[in-house]
Amino acid sequence: MQYDLPSLILRFVVSFVTVQAIAVAGCIFAFKKHRNSRVWLAVLAAMLYLNCAYLFLFSPVELRQQFGTVIDYALIYPFFAYMLICMALAPLFIAAAAAAGINKTFTALGGTSDCAGPGSGYNGQRRELLKMMTAGIALPVAAPSLYGLYVGSAQMKIDDVEISFPALPAGLDGFTILQISDLHVGPFMDSTMLQPIVRSINALAPDLVAITGDIINWGSAYIDEAADGLAGLQAEYGVYAVLGNHDFYCDTDTLCSKLEKTGIQILRNGWREIRPDGGGLLQLVGIDDSKSRMMRDPNIHNLKKALHQAPEAGFKVLLSHRPTVFDAAAALGMRLTLAGHTHAGQLISPFGNGRAWSLAKLFYDRDYGLYDRNGSYLYINRGLGVVGPPLRINCPREITRIVLRRGNPQA
């Protein structure tokens, strides 16, 4: 299934321009008494400058690379911080405007109302309250956003995960799978950034490398960047990948063809037999992401399709972009499911014991890390790339080194 990229870009731009207009109009009202023309001109100039980011977010690859990280630090990161502040302020101003409308309606009907809102009856005290609320929202949003953009987005971690299975074939004891996910090759991840990641992976000497989707961010312009950046990946028993939802925002056939030329095997609702030298059989199953909304979980259909001709024997490992297929996968005999997609929301709370709350928890019951269902396991990788604002807060990019062990799981 292919997607209309121009319409996706247009929807993004129109949505933020609308949010920006609401936030700016609200700020103008809240700070209306500040009549210093130089201040307003400076604010207008800053807004125009920040909106120049659109020229680079959707620019040709060559232009984006010509400026390198300079444009990120000088323009793109401040733009996204500004965008997040506008998104946080817009609901406040919408609520204030709605309150003002209700107040005017009651007044026009001859009633009385104490409802606060911007309008002709809005007194100075209420305006001051709106100003304080604006500052009270903008400042707490700005500080972590700037940290996530300038510091957090560059952090990366290798997470070691050891999983024990009582029935694991002896020949697979110690078998190492290196998982990466959600590269989102595009404006914030190109071949230059991928190359040191590939060197780090190769230095770990994994038995198998698994890429669980969203290799491309959007559009076909970065397909060559993805192929060039991943070309050096090596593993004793191969490098395998599945497609995520963003991989259908480009020429998917070209993406698969170019990746396969580099030695990466794309599993599209199919399977491969992995036979280590020490014995044992690993059945590696991979499914496409599906955007169909006609079924409760369309990925189950792809999983059944992949398993239709697969042998029953062997230790089964599933590569799926979305983790939502896990319950069905466990019921169908998958011993281990590797997924991504959630990014852990690119924000994990620094508070709490055990698995800390992530922004992705608003949308997914299983948001990141390791999960167990009756002896079948799911691991959700936090991803290497970013989607939306290029920030990460307490949520470093992840390379996962998974070691399979024969034995009883530890409590």
C-alpha positions as CSV (number, residue, x, y, z in Angstrom):
1,M,0.0,0.0,0.0
2,Q,1.5,3.3,-1.1
3,Y,0.8,6.7,0.5
4,D,0.3,10.2,-1.1
5,L,3.4,11.9,0.3
6,P,2.5,15.5,-0.8
7,S,-0.8,15.3,1.0
8,L,0.9,14.1,4.2
9,I,3.4,17.0,4.0
10,L,0.5,19.4,3.3
11,R,-1.5,18.1,6.3
12,F,1.6,18.5,8.5
13,V,2.2,22.1,7.4
14,V,-1.5,23.2,7.5
15,S,-1.9,21.6,11.0
16,F,1.0,23.4,12.5
17,V,0.3,26.7,10.8
18,T,-3.2,26.6,12.3
19,V,-1.8,25.7,15.8
20,Q,0.8,28.5,15.4
21,A,-1.9,31.0,14.4
22,I,-3.9,30.2,17.5
23,A,-1.0,30.4,19.8
24,V,0.3,33.6,18.3
25,A,-3.1,35.2,18.4
26,G,-3.5,34.3,22.0
27,C,-0.1,35.7,22.9
28,I,-0.9,38.9,21.1
29,F,-4.1,39.3,23.1
30,A,-2.4,38.3,26.4
31,F,0.4,40.8,25.9
32,K,-1.6,43.5,24.1
33,K,-0.6,46.3,26.5
34,H,3.0,45.9,25.5
35,R,3.1,48.6,22.8
36,N,6.9,48.7,22.2
37,S,7.1,48.4,18.4
38,R,10.7,47.2,18.5
39,V,9.7,44.2,20.6
40,W,6.9,43.2,18.3
41,L,9.1,43.6,15.2
42,A,11.7,41.4,16.9
43,V,9.0,38.8,17.6
44,L,7.8,38.9,14.1
45,A,11.3,38.6,12.7
46,A,11.9,35.6,14.9
47,M,8.7,33.9,13.8
48,L,9.6,34.4,10.1
49,Y,13.1,33.1,10.7
50,L,11.8,30.0,12.5
51,N,9.3,29.2,9.8
52,C,12.2,29.1,7.3
53,A,12.7,25.6,8.7
54,Y,10.2,24.3,6.2
55,L,12.7,25.0,3.4
56,F,15.0,22.4,4.9
57,L,12.6,19.9,6.4
58,F,11.3,19.0,2.9
59,S,14.4,20.1,0.8
60,P,16.4,17.9,-1.5
61,V,19.0,15.7,0.2
62,E,21.9,17.5,-1.3
63,L,20.8,20.9,0.1
64,R,20.1,19.4,3.5
65,Q,23.6,17.8,3.6
66,Q,25.3,20.9,2.3
67,F,24.4,22.7,5.6
68,G,24.9,19.6,7.8
69,T,24.3,19.9,11.5
70,V,24.8,23.7,11.5
71,I,21.2,24.2,10.2
72,D,19.9,21.8,12.8
73,Y,21.4,23.7,15.7
74,A,20.8,27.2,14.3
75,L,17.3,26.7,12.9
76,I,15.6,23.3,13.0
77,Y,15.9,22.6,16.7
78,P,14.7,26.1,17.7
79,F,11.8,25.7,15.3
80,F,10.7,22.4,16.9
81,A,11.0,23.9,20.4
82,Y,8.8,26.8,19.2
83,M,6.4,24.3,17.6
84,L,6.0,22.4,20.9
85,I,5.4,25.6,22.8
86,C,2.7,26.6,20.3
87,M,1.1,23.1,20.6
88,A,1.1,23.4,24.4
89,L,-0.4,27.0,24.4
90,A,-3.1,26.5,21.7
91,P,-5.5,24.5,24.0
92,L,-5.2,27.2,26.6
93,F,-6.2,29.9,24.2
94,I,-8.9,27.8,22.6
95,A,-10.4,27.3,26.1
96,A,-10.1,31.0,26.9
97,A,-11.8,32.0,23.7
98,A,-14.6,29.4,24.3
99,A,-15.1,30.8,27.8
100,A,-15.3,34.3,26.3
101,G,-17.9,33.2,23.8
102,I,-20.0,31.6,26.6
103,N,-19.7,34.8,28.6
104,K,-20.8,37.0,25.7
105,T,-23.7,34.7,25.0
106,F,-25.0,34.9,28.6
107,T,-24.6,38.6,28.6
108,A,-26.5,39.0,25.3
109,L,-29.3,36.9,26.6
110,G,-29.6,39.2,29.6
111,G,-28.0,36.8,32.1
112,T,-24.8,37.2,34.1
113,S,-21.7,35.1,34.0
114,D,-18.3,35.2,35.7
115,C,-16.8,33.0,33.0
116,A,-13.4,34.4,32.1
117,G,-12.4,34.6,28.5
118,P,-10.9,37.1,26.0
119,G,-13.4,39.6,24.7
120,S,-14.7,43.1,25.1
121,G,-15.4,42.5,28.8
122,Y,-12.1,41.0,29.6
123,N,-10.6,43.2,32.3
124,G,-7.0,43.7,33.2
125,Q,-7.0,41.2,36.0
126,R,-8.1,38.4,33.7
127,R,-5.5,39.4,31.1
128,E,-2.8,39.2,33.8
129,L,-4.0,35.7,34.7
130,L,-3.8,34.6,31.1
131,K,-0.3,36.0,30.9
132,M,0.8,34.1,34.0
133,M,-0.7,30.9,32.6
134,T,1.0,31.4,29.3
135,A,4.4,31.8,31.0
136,G,3.6,28.9,33.3
137,I,3.1,26.6,30.3
138,A,5.7,27.9,27.9
139,L,8.7,27.8,30.2
140,P,8.3,24.2,31.5
141,V,7.8,23.1,27.9
142,A,10.7,25.0,26.5
143,A,13.4,23.8,29.0
144,P,13.0,20.0,28.5
145,S,12.3,20.5,24.8
146,L,15.7,22.2,24.3
147,Y,17.4,19.6,26.3
148,G,15.8,16.8,24.3
149,L,16.7,18.5,21.0
150,Y,20.3,19.5,21.7
151,V,21.4,16.8,24.1
152,G,19.0,13.9,24.5
153,S,18.6,13.2,20.7
154,A,22.3,12.4,20.4
155,Q,22.5,9.9,23.2
156,M,22.6,6.2,22.3
157,K,22.8,3.0,24.4
158,I,23.5,-0.7,23.8
159,D,21.0,-2.6,25.9
160,D,21.9,-6.2,26.8
161,V,19.0,-8.6,27.2
162,E,19.3,-12.3,28.1
163,I,16.2,-14.5,27.7
164,S,16.0,-18.1,28.8
165,F,13.8,-20.8,27.2
166,P,13.5,-24.3,28.7
167,A,13.0,-25.8,25.3
168,L,15.6,-23.9,23.4
169,P,17.7,-26.2,21.2
170,A,21.1,-26.8,22.6
171,G,22.7,-25.5,19.4
172,L,21.0,-22.1,19.9
173,D,22.2,-21.6,23.4
174,G,24.2,-18.3,23.3
175,F,22.8,-17.3,19.9
176,T,23.0,-13.5,19.7
177,I,20.5,-11.3,17.8
178,L,21.3,-7.7,17.3
179,Q,18.1,-5.7,16.9
180,I,17.7,-2.1,15.6
181,S,14.5,-0.4,14.7
182,D,12.9,2.8,13.5
183,L,15.9,4.3,11.8
184,H,13.7,6.9,10.0
185,V,16.4,7.7,7.5
186,G,15.7,11.3,6.4
187,P,16.5,14.8,7.5
188,F,17.7,13.6,11.0
189,M,19.4,10.3,10.0
190,D,21.5,10.0,6.9
191,S,24.3,7.7,5.8
192,T,26.9,9.7,7.6
193,M,25.1,9.2,10.9
194,L,24.4,5.5,10.1
195,Q,28.0,4.5,9.4
196,P,29.3,4.7,13.0
197,I,26.2,2.9,14.2
198,V,27.0,0.1,11.7
199,R,30.6,-0.1,12.9
200,S,29.4,-0.4,16.5
201,I,27.0,-3.2,15.5
202,N,29.7,-5.1,13.6
203,A,32.1,-4.8,16.6
204,L,29.6,-6.7,18.7
205,A,29.9,-9.7,16.2
206,P,26.3,-10.8,16.4
207,D,25.0,-14.1,15.0
208,L,22.1,-12.3,13.3
209,V,21.0,-8.7,12.8
210,A,17.2,-7.9,12.8
211,I,15.9,-4.5,11.6
212,T,12.2,-4.2,12.7
213,G,10.9,-1.5,10.3
214,D,10.6,2.2,9.6
215,I,13.9,2.3,7.7
216,I,12.8,5.4,5.8
217,N,11.1,8.4,7.4
218,W,9.1,9.5,4.3
219,G,9.6,9.9,0.6
220,S,12.0,8.2,-1.8
221,A,14.7,10.8,-1.7
222,Y,16.5,9.0,1.2
223,I,16.4,5.5,-0.2
224,D,20.0,5.7,-1.4
225,E,21.1,7.1,1.9
226,A,19.5,4.2,3.7
227,A,21.1,1.6,1.4
228,D,24.5,3.3,1.6
229,G,24.4,3.7,5.3
230,L,23.4,0.1,6.0
231,A,25.6,-1.5,3.4
232,G,28.4,-2.5,5.8
233,L,26.2,-4.4,8.2
234,Q,27.5,-7.9,8.9
235,A,26.4,-11.0,10.9
236,E,27.4,-14.6,10.7
237,Y,23.9,-15.8,9.8
238,G,22.7,-12.8,7.9
239,V,21.0,-9.4,8.2
240,Y,17.2,-9.4,8.0
241,A,14.6,-6.6,7.9
242,V,10.8,-6.1,7.8
243,L,8.9,-3.1,6.6
244,G,7.2,-0.6,8.9
245,N,4.4,1.8,8.2
246,H,6.8,4.6,7.1
247,D,8.5,2.3,4.6
248,F,5.3,2.6,2.6
249,Y,5.6,6.4,2.4
250,C,8.2,5.8,-0.4
251,D,8.8,3.6,-3.4
252,T,8.7,0.4,-1.4
253,D,9.9,-1.9,-4.2
254,T,12.9,0.3,-4.9
255,L,13.7,0.4,-1.2
256,C,13.6,-3.4,-0.9
257,S,15.6,-3.9,-4.1
258,K,18.4,-1.5,-3.0
259,L,18.6,-3.0,0.5
260,E,18.8,-6.5,-0.9
261,K,21.7,-5.5,-3.1
262,T,23.6,-4.6,0.1
263,G,23.0,-8.1,1.5
264,I,20.0,-7.3,3.7
265,Q,17.2,-9.9,3.3
266,I,13.7,-8.4,3.4
267,L,11.1,-10.7,4.9
268,R,7.7,-9.8,3.5
269,N,5.2,-12.1,5.1
270,G,7.8,-14.9,4.8
271,W,10.3,-17.0,6.7
272,R,13.9,-18.2,6.6
273,E,15.6,-21.2,8.3
274,I,18.7,-20.4,10.3
275,R,20.8,-23.5,11.1
276,P,23.8,-22.6,13.3
277,D,27.0,-24.6,13.1
278,G,26.4,-26.0,16.6
279,G,23.0,-27.5,15.6
280,G,19.5,-26.5,16.2
281,L,17.0,-24.7,13.9
282,L,15.7,-21.2,14.2
283,Q,12.7,-20.3,12.1
284,L,12.8,-16.5,11.4
285,V,9.4,-15.1,10.4
286,G,8.9,-11.5,9.2
287,I,5.8,-9.6,8.3
288,D,4.9,-6.4,6.6
289,D,3.3,-3.6,8.6
290,S,-0.3,-3.2,7.5
291,K,-2.3,0.1,7.6
292,S,-5.6,-1.5,6.9
293,R,-8.3,-0.3,9.2
294,M,-10.9,-2.9,8.2
295,M,-9.6,-5.4,10.8
296,R,-9.0,-5.2,14.5
297,D,-5.3,-6.1,14.0
298,P,-4.5,-6.5,10.3
299,N,-1.0,-7.7,11.2
300,I,-2.5,-11.0,12.3
301,H,-3.5,-11.6,8.7
302,N,0.1,-11.0,7.6
303,L,1.4,-13.4,10.3
304,K,-1.0,-16.2,9.3
305,K,0.1,-15.6,5.6
306,A,3.7,-15.9,6.6
307,L,3.2,-19.1,8.5
308,H,1.0,-20.7,5.9
309,Q,3.9,-22.7,4.3
310,A,6.4,-22.4,7.1
311,P,7.6,-25.7,8.7
312,E,6.3,-26.5,12.2
313,A,9.7,-27.5,13.5
314,G,12.3,-25.1,14.9
315,F,12.5,-22.3,17.5
316,K,10.3,-19.5,16.1
317,V,11.3,-15.8,16.2
318,L,9.0,-13.1,14.7
319,L,10.1,-9.8,13.3
320,S,7.1,-7.4,13.3
321,H,7.2,-3.6,13.2
322,R,4.2,-3.2,15.6
323,P,4.1,-4.9,19.0
324,T,0.3,-5.2,18.9
325,V,0.6,-8.6,17.1
326,F,2.3,-10.2,20.1
327,D,-0.7,-11.9,21.7
328,A,-1.6,-13.6,18.5
329,A,2.0,-14.4,17.8
330,A,2.4,-16.1,21.1
331,A,-0.8,-18.1,20.5
332,L,0.6,-19.2,17.1
333,G,3.8,-20.6,18.6
334,M,6.2,-17.6,18.3
335,R,8.7,-17.9,21.2
336,L,10.2,-14.5,20.7
337,T,8.7,-11.4,19.0
338,L,10.9,-8.4,18.2
339,A,9.2,-5.1,17.4
340,G,9.6,-1.4,17.4
341,H,7.2,1.4,16.3
342,T,6.5,3.0,19.7
343,H,9.9,4.9,20.1
344,A,8.8,4.8,23.8
345,G,7.2,8.1,22.8
346,Q,10.8,9.5,22.7
347,L,10.1,10.6,26.3
348,I,10.5,8.4,29.4
349,S,9.8,9.7,32.9
350,P,12.9,10.0,35.1
351,F,10.8,9.0,38.1
352,G,9.5,5.7,39.3
353,N,10.9,2.2,40.0
354,G,11.2,-0.6,37.4
355,R,9.7,0.3,34.0
356,A,9.3,4.0,34.0
357,W,6.3,5.6,32.4
358,S,6.8,6.6,28.8
359,L,4.7,8.9,26.5
360,A,3.9,5.9,24.3
361,K,2.0,4.4,27.3
362,L,-0.9,6.8,26.3
363,F,-1.4,4.7,23.1
364,Y,0.1,1.2,23.8
365,D,-0.3,-1.2,26.7
366,R,3.2,-2.5,25.9
367,D,5.4,0.5,25.2
368,Y,9.1,-0.5,25.4
369,G,11.4,-3.2,26.7
370,L,10.8,-6.9,27.5
371,Y,7.4,-8.5,28.1
372,D,6.5,-12.2,28.9
373,R,3.3,-14.0,28.1
374,N,3.2,-17.6,29.3
375,G,6.8,-18.2,28.3
376,S,6.6,-16.3,25.0
377,Y,8.6,-13.0,24.9
378,L,8.2,-9.7,23.3
379,Y,11.0,-7.1,23.1
380,I,10.1,-3.5,21.9
381,N,13.1,-1.5,20.8
382,R,13.1,2.3,21.4
383,G,14.5,2.9,18.0
384,L,17.5,4.7,16.5
385,G,15.7,7.6,14.7
386,V,13.1,10.1,15.6
387,V,9.7,11.0,14.2
388,G,8.0,14.4,14.7
389,P,10.2,16.6,16.8
390,P,13.8,15.4,16.7
391,L,14.1,15.1,20.5
392,R,14.6,12.4,23.0
393,I,14.1,12.9,26.8
394,N,15.5,10.2,29.0
395,C,15.0,7.9,26.0
396,P,18.3,7.2,24.3
397,R,18.5,5.7,20.9
398,E,18.8,1.9,21.2
399,I,20.8,-1.0,19.9
400,T,19.6,-4.2,21.5
401,R,21.8,-7.2,22.0
402,I,19.6,-10.2,22.7
403,V,21.2,-13.5,23.9
404,L,19.2,-16.7,23.8
405,R,19.8,-19.1,26.7
406,R,18.7,-22.6,27.3
407,G,17.3,-23.0,30.8
408,N,14.5,-21.9,33.1
409,P,13.7,-18.1,33.1
410,Q,14.9,-16.3,36.2
411,A,12.3,-14.9,38.5
